[in-house]
């Protein structure tokens, strides 16, 4: 698989409109001191924010003349002048210019001293007060290898197991300290915070800094769920919407970056519904342990009985909360494909063969209304897992609910 670290706009899949919008914000001097990149998982909001952070940092460093008075990127009273000779109208121009910058290698290696990162972390041992900088080497590797990764991928990458990540009050204090220092090379200090949803009420510590930042400070917040962000932070940011990707963009990326056969790439792109991360997961895990685990569960519910159910619940309970949520999401995905297949028979032509076969079997053991009831129960279960529900009790209860939802249908063993 070809891995492209998101250092330039060209490394971001699609999103041409958003890329050009960001470049023009800089060119026109309309850039706010705090931007919120809002896009669902797999849309590319993190790679887009990374490329933009690099551009602003390198661009502002190129403004060497400070004697003239003119509108700056952020509206300071005495800004660096922006030379008309290097203003860019398109992201392609911005990419070309960045690669000629003397500091380009620093942003490539993610070691530029004026770009700071914040993201969910875990304590390495009881009593620790972890900071993002404690995990910076892991972060650089993760972003270069999995630029479209999600919170689960990141937490597993740092060995979180069943621990949940957080952006703590201690981290907020460190952010305040770093951003009150002078910049080193660029005219601006940039903080890129990935998943501010993990801030919680600790985010209130940053309100004053976001509202009245030191001169030449830029906040880039990268989020997936607007409802989980503090309203007081939302009101202080300029929104950059990052839409889901069209099928053609995902298909093209899978073909060129992952060397996938065009027909398979097309199928994965259709199933992923605009989520490139989902497309990669489906590519890597089609027919793997998720499907085996689901088959064992349904057979325990419908055929092999209580002892098999207890054994299965013990196994899923050892997986850790994030992996449990991933499993529930996978089951949800298959149910949705089953519903589509039931309503639109030709939809099966778009599905990978193993997934199509499983979807057909799901349709044999449950009717449309039962599918919907199961999806509702899975959504509730994922909600409670996020809130630290006891996994054994939760999955035992869910197993009983599944039995009552589908027990009156013909029992068909899933092979």
C-alpha positions as CSV (number, residue, x, y, z in Angstrom):
1,X,0.0,0.0,0.0
2,X,1.3,3.4,-0.9
3,X,1.4,5.8,2.1
4,X,1.3,9.5,1.5
5,X,1.9,11.7,4.5
6,X,-0.5,14.7,4.3
7,X,2.1,17.5,4.0
8,X,0.6,19.2,0.8
9,X,-2.9,19.8,-0.4
10,X,-2.4,17.3,-3.2
11,X,-2.0,14.6,-0.6
12,X,-5.6,15.2,0.6
13,X,-8.2,13.1,-1.4
14,X,-10.6,15.4,-3.2
15,X,-12.0,18.4,-1.3
16,X,-10.8,20.8,-4.1
17,X,-13.4,23.4,-3.1
18,X,-12.3,23.5,0.5
19,X,-8.6,23.6,-0.4
20,X,-9.1,26.6,-2.7
21,X,-11.3,28.3,-0.1
22,X,-8.6,28.0,2.5
23,X,-5.9,29.3,0.2
24,X,-8.0,32.3,-0.8
25,X,-8.8,33.1,2.9
26,X,-5.0,33.7,3.2
27,X,-4.7,35.6,0.0
28,X,-7.6,37.9,0.8
29,X,-6.6,38.5,4.5
30,X,-9.9,37.0,5.8
31,X,-8.5,34.2,8.0
32,X,-9.8,34.1,11.5
33,X,-7.6,33.3,14.4
34,X,-9.5,30.1,15.1
35,X,-10.9,27.7,12.5
36,X,-13.0,24.6,13.1
37,X,-12.5,21.9,10.4
38,X,-15.8,19.9,10.8
39,X,-16.0,16.7,8.8
40,X,-17.2,13.2,9.5
41,X,-14.8,10.3,9.8
42,X,-13.1,9.5,6.6
43,X,-13.7,12.9,5.0
44,X,-10.1,14.0,5.3
45,X,-10.5,16.9,7.8
46,X,-7.3,16.0,9.6
47,X,-5.1,15.8,6.4
48,X,-6.7,19.0,5.1
49,X,-5.9,20.8,8.4
50,X,-2.4,19.5,8.4
51,X,-1.7,20.7,4.9
52,X,-3.2,24.1,5.7
53,X,-1.2,24.5,8.9
54,X,2.0,23.8,6.8
55,X,0.9,26.4,4.2
56,X,0.1,29.2,6.7
57,X,3.4,28.5,8.6
58,X,5.6,28.5,5.5
59,X,3.6,31.4,3.9
60,X,3.9,33.7,6.9
61,X,7.6,32.9,7.2
62,X,8.0,34.1,3.6
63,X,6.6,37.6,4.6
64,X,10.0,39.1,5.5
65,X,9.2,42.8,5.1
66,X,7.4,44.3,8.1
67,X,7.8,48.0,7.5
68,X,4.6,48.5,5.5
69,X,1.1,48.7,6.9
70,X,-1.4,46.5,5.2
71,X,-4.1,43.9,6.3
72,X,-2.5,40.8,7.7
73,X,-3.8,37.2,7.9
74,X,-5.1,37.9,11.4
75,X,-5.7,41.6,11.5
76,X,-2.9,42.8,13.9
77,X,-2.2,46.5,13.9
78,X,1.4,46.1,12.6
79,X,1.3,43.0,10.4
80,X,3.9,41.6,8.1
81,X,3.4,42.8,4.6
82,X,2.0,40.3,2.1
83,X,3.7,40.5,-1.2
84,X,1.4,40.5,-4.1
85,X,4.0,38.4,-6.0
86,X,3.4,35.3,-3.9
87,X,-0.3,35.4,-3.3
88,X,-2.0,32.2,-4.5
89,X,-5.4,31.6,-6.0
90,X,-5.4,27.8,-6.1
91,X,-4.1,25.0,-3.9
92,X,-1.9,23.8,-6.8
93,X,0.0,27.1,-6.7
94,X,0.2,26.9,-2.9
95,X,1.7,23.4,-3.1
96,X,4.3,24.4,-5.7
97,X,5.3,27.3,-3.6
98,X,5.5,25.3,-0.3
99,X,7.9,22.8,-1.9
100,X,10.3,25.6,-2.7
101,X,10.4,26.9,0.9
102,X,13.6,26.6,2.9
103,X,11.6,25.1,5.8
104,X,9.6,22.6,3.8
105,X,11.6,19.6,5.2
106,X,10.7,20.6,8.7
107,X,6.9,20.4,8.0
108,X,7.5,17.2,6.1
109,X,9.1,15.7,9.2
110,X,6.5,17.4,11.4
111,X,9.2,19.1,13.5
112,X,8.6,22.7,12.7
113,X,8.9,24.6,16.0
114,X,5.9,26.8,15.3
115,X,3.4,24.1,14.7
116,X,2.1,22.4,17.8
117,X,-0.3,19.5,18.1
118,X,-2.8,18.4,20.7
119,X,-4.8,15.1,20.6
120,X,-6.4,12.6,23.0
121,X,-3.9,10.7,25.1
122,X,-3.8,8.2,28.0
123,X,-1.8,7.9,31.2
124,X,1.1,5.5,30.8
125,X,0.7,4.5,34.5
126,X,-1.6,5.4,37.4
127,X,-1.2,9.0,38.6
128,X,0.3,10.2,35.3
129,X,-0.7,13.6,33.9
130,X,-0.1,12.9,30.2
131,X,0.6,15.6,27.6
132,X,0.4,15.3,23.8
133,X,4.2,16.0,23.7
134,X,4.8,12.8,25.6
135,X,3.4,10.9,22.5
136,X,4.8,13.2,19.8
137,X,7.0,10.5,18.2
138,X,4.0,8.1,18.0
139,X,1.8,10.9,16.6
140,X,4.3,11.7,13.8
141,X,4.4,8.0,12.8
142,X,0.7,7.6,13.1
143,X,-0.2,10.6,10.9
144,X,2.3,9.5,8.2
145,X,1.0,5.9,8.2
146,X,-2.7,6.5,8.9
147,X,-3.7,10.1,7.9
148,X,-7.3,9.0,7.6
149,X,-7.3,7.1,10.9
150,X,-9.9,7.7,13.6
151,X,-9.8,7.9,17.4
152,X,-9.9,4.1,17.8
153,X,-6.9,3.6,15.4
154,X,-4.9,6.2,17.3
155,X,-5.7,4.9,20.8
156,X,-4.8,1.3,19.7
157,X,-1.7,2.7,18.1
158,X,-0.5,4.0,21.5
159,X,-1.6,0.8,23.4
160,X,-4.7,2.2,25.1
161,X,-6.5,-1.2,25.0
162,X,-9.7,-0.5,27.0
163,X,-8.6,3.0,28.2
164,X,-10.4,6.0,26.8
165,X,-8.4,9.0,25.6
166,X,-8.7,12.5,26.9
167,X,-7.5,16.1,26.4
168,X,-7.0,17.1,30.0
169,X,-6.8,20.3,32.0
170,X,-3.1,19.6,32.4
171,X,-2.8,19.6,28.6
172,X,-4.8,22.9,28.3
173,X,-2.3,24.5,30.7
174,X,0.6,23.4,28.5
175,X,-1.2,24.8,25.4
176,X,-1.5,28.2,27.1
177,X,2.1,28.1,28.1
178,X,3.4,27.2,24.6
179,X,1.2,29.7,22.7
180,X,2.3,32.6,25.0
181,X,5.9,32.1,23.8
182,X,7.3,33.9,20.8
183,X,7.4,32.1,17.4
184,X,10.7,30.8,16.3
185,X,10.8,31.0,12.5
186,X,7.3,31.8,11.2
187,X,5.4,34.9,12.0
188,X,2.7,32.8,13.6
189,X,2.3,30.0,16.1
190,X,-0.2,27.3,15.1
191,X,-2.0,24.8,17.4
192,X,-3.7,22.0,15.6
193,X,-6.0,20.2,18.0
194,X,-7.4,16.9,16.7
195,X,-10.8,15.8,18.2
196,X,-11.7,18.7,20.6
197,X,-14.7,16.5,21.5
198,X,-12.3,14.9,24.0
199,X,-11.8,18.2,25.8
200,X,-14.9,18.1,28.0
201,X,-15.3,20.9,30.4
202,X,-11.5,21.3,30.6
203,X,-11.9,23.2,27.3
204,X,-13.2,26.2,29.3
205,X,-9.6,26.9,30.3
206,X,-8.8,27.7,26.7
207,X,-11.7,30.2,26.1
208,X,-9.8,33.3,27.0
209,X,-6.8,32.3,24.9
210,X,-9.1,31.4,21.9
211,X,-11.0,34.7,22.2
212,X,-8.0,36.9,22.8
213,X,-5.0,35.1,21.5
214,X,-1.4,36.5,21.5
215,X,-0.5,38.2,18.2
216,X,0.2,35.8,15.4
217,X,-1.6,32.8,16.9
218,X,-3.8,30.4,14.9
219,X,-6.0,27.6,16.3
220,X,-7.0,24.8,14.0
221,X,-9.6,22.5,15.6
222,X,-10.4,19.3,13.7
223,X,-13.7,17.7,14.8
224,X,-16.1,15.0,13.7
225,X,-19.1,15.7,16.0
226,X,-20.2,19.3,16.5
227,X,-22.6,18.4,19.3
228,X,-19.8,17.2,21.5
229,X,-17.9,20.4,21.4
230,X,-18.4,23.1,24.0
231,X,-20.7,25.7,22.6
232,X,-18.5,28.4,24.1
233,X,-15.6,27.1,21.8
234,X,-17.9,26.7,18.8
235,X,-19.0,30.3,19.0
236,X,-15.3,31.5,18.8
237,X,-14.4,29.7,15.6
238,X,-14.7,30.1,11.9
239,X,-16.3,27.0,10.4
240,X,-14.7,25.1,7.6
241,X,-17.1,22.3,6.5
242,X,-15.4,19.2,5.1
243,X,-18.0,17.1,3.1
244,X,-18.0,13.4,2.7
245,X,-16.1,12.2,-0.4
246,X,-17.8,11.3,-3.6
247,X,-17.6,7.7,-4.8
248,X,-15.3,8.6,-7.7
249,X,-12.7,10.2,-5.4
250,X,-12.6,7.1,-3.1
251,X,-12.4,4.8,-6.1
252,X,-9.6,6.7,-7.6
253,X,-7.7,6.9,-4.3
254,X,-8.0,3.1,-3.7
255,X,-6.8,2.4,-7.2
256,X,-3.8,4.7,-7.2
257,X,-2.7,4.6,-3.5
258,X,-3.6,1.1,-2.6
259,X,-3.1,-0.7,-6.0
260,X,-6.6,-2.1,-5.8
261,X,-8.2,-3.6,-9.0
262,X,-10.7,-1.0,-10.4
263,X,-13.7,-3.2,-10.0
264,X,-13.0,-4.0,-6.4
265,X,-12.2,-0.3,-5.7
266,X,-15.6,0.6,-7.2
267,X,-17.4,-1.8,-4.9
268,X,-15.5,-0.6,-1.8
269,X,-16.2,3.0,-2.7
270,X,-19.9,2.4,-3.0
271,X,-20.2,0.5,0.3
272,X,-18.1,3.0,2.2
273,X,-20.6,5.9,1.6
274,X,-18.1,8.7,1.3
275,X,-15.9,7.5,4.2
276,X,-12.3,6.7,3.0
277,X,-11.4,5.3,6.4
278,X,-14.3,2.8,6.1
279,X,-13.1,1.9,2.6
280,X,-9.7,1.0,3.9
281,X,-11.2,-1.0,6.8
282,X,-13.4,-2.9,4.4
283,X,-10.4,-3.6,2.2
284,X,-8.3,-4.9,5.0
285,X,-10.9,-6.7,7.0
286,X,-13.3,-8.1,4.5
287,X,-14.2,-11.6,5.6
288,X,-11.9,-11.5,8.7
289,X,-12.5,-11.9,12.4
290,X,-15.3,-9.3,12.6
291,X,-17.5,-11.5,10.4
292,X,-16.4,-14.7,12.2
293,X,-17.2,-13.1,15.5
294,X,-20.6,-11.9,14.3
295,X,-21.4,-15.4,12.9
296,X,-20.5,-17.0,16.2
297,X,-22.7,-14.6,18.1
298,X,-25.8,-15.1,15.9
299,X,-25.4,-18.9,15.9
300,X,-25.1,-18.7,19.7
301,X,-28.3,-16.6,19.9
302,X,-30.3,-18.7,17.4
303,X,-28.9,-22.2,17.6
304,X,-26.2,-23.3,20.1
305,X,-27.8,-21.8,23.2
306,X,-26.8,-20.3,26.6
307,X,-23.4,-21.9,27.1
308,X,-22.2,-20.6,23.7
309,X,-23.7,-17.2,24.5
310,X,-21.8,-17.0,27.8
311,X,-18.5,-18.0,26.0
312,X,-19.0,-15.4,23.3
313,X,-19.8,-12.6,25.8
314,X,-16.6,-13.5,27.7
315,X,-14.6,-13.2,24.5
316,X,-16.1,-9.8,23.4
317,X,-15.7,-8.4,26.9
318,X,-12.0,-8.9,26.7
319,X,-11.7,-6.9,23.5
320,X,-11.7,-3.4,25.1
321,X,-14.3,-0.7,24.7
322,X,-13.0,0.8,21.4
323,X,-12.9,-2.6,19.7
324,X,-16.4,-3.4,21.0
325,X,-17.7,-0.2,19.4
326,X,-16.0,-1.1,16.1
327,X,-17.6,-4.5,16.2
328,X,-21.1,-3.0,16.8
329,X,-20.5,-0.6,14.0
330,X,-19.6,-3.4,11.6
331,X,-22.7,-5.3,12.5
332,X,-24.7,-2.1,11.9
333,X,-23.1,-1.7,8.6
334,X,-24.0,-5.2,7.5
335,X,-27.6,-4.7,8.6
336,X,-27.9,-1.5,6.6
337,X,-26.5,-3.4,3.5
338,X,-29.1,-6.1,4.1
339,X,-31.9,-3.6,4.2
340,X,-30.7,-2.0,0.9
341,X,-30.4,-5.5,-0.6
342,X,-33.9,-6.3,0.4
343,X,-35.4,-3.1,-1.0
344,X,-33.1,-2.9,-4.1
345,X,-32.1,-6.4,-5.2
346,X,-29.6,-5.0,-7.8
347,X,-27.7,-3.4,-4.9
348,X,-26.0,-6.7,-4.4
349,X,-24.1,-6.2,-7.6
350,X,-22.1,-3.4,-5.8
351,X,-21.2,-5.5,-2.7
352,X,-18.1,-7.7,-2.2
353,X,-19.2,-11.4,-2.5
354,X,-18.6,-12.4,1.1
355,X,-20.5,-9.3,2.4
356,X,-23.4,-10.0,-0.1
357,X,-23.6,-13.6,1.1
358,X,-23.8,-12.5,4.7
359,X,-26.4,-9.8,4.0
360,X,-28.6,-12.4,2.2
361,X,-28.4,-14.7,5.3
362,X,-29.3,-11.8,7.6
363,X,-32.4,-11.2,5.5
364,X,-33.3,-14.9,5.8
365,X,-33.3,-14.8,9.6
366,X,-34.9,-11.4,10.2
367,X,-37.6,-9.2,8.5
368,X,-37.2,-5.5,7.7
369,X,-38.7,-4.3,10.9
370,X,-36.5,-6.7,12.9
371,X,-33.5,-5.3,11.1
372,X,-34.4,-1.8,12.2
373,X,-35.0,-2.9,15.8
374,X,-31.6,-4.6,15.9
375,X,-30.0,-1.4,14.6
376,X,-31.6,0.6,17.3
377,X,-30.4,-1.8,20.0
378,X,-26.8,-1.7,18.6
379,X,-26.8,2.1,18.6
380,X,-28.0,2.1,22.2
381,X,-25.3,-0.4,23.1
382,X,-22.5,1.7,21.5
383,X,-23.8,4.7,23.4
384,X,-23.6,3.0,26.7
385,X,-20.1,1.5,25.9
386,X,-18.9,5.1,25.4
387,X,-20.2,5.8,28.9
388,X,-18.3,3.0,30.5
389,X,-21.1,0.5,30.9
390,X,-20.1,-3.0,32.1
391,X,-19.3,-4.9,29.0
392,X,-20.5,-8.3,30.3
393,X,-23.8,-7.1,31.5
394,X,-24.4,-5.0,28.4
395,X,-23.6,-7.8,25.9
396,X,-25.6,-10.4,27.9
397,X,-28.6,-8.0,27.8
398,X,-28.0,-7.4,24.1
399,X,-27.9,-11.1,23.4
400,X,-31.2,-11.6,25.1
401,X,-32.8,-8.7,23.2
402,X,-31.5,-10.2,19.9
403,X,-33.1,-13.5,20.7
404,X,-36.5,-11.9,21.4
405,X,-36.3,-9.8,18.3
406,X,-35.6,-12.7,15.8
407,X,-36.5,-15.9,17.7
408,X,-39.8,-16.4,15.9
409,X,-38.2,-16.5,12.5
410,X,-36.8,-19.7,10.9
411,X,-33.4,-20.5,12.4
412,X,-30.7,-20.7,9.8
413,X,-27.1,-21.4,10.7
414,X,-24.8,-18.9,9.3
415,X,-21.9,-20.6,7.5
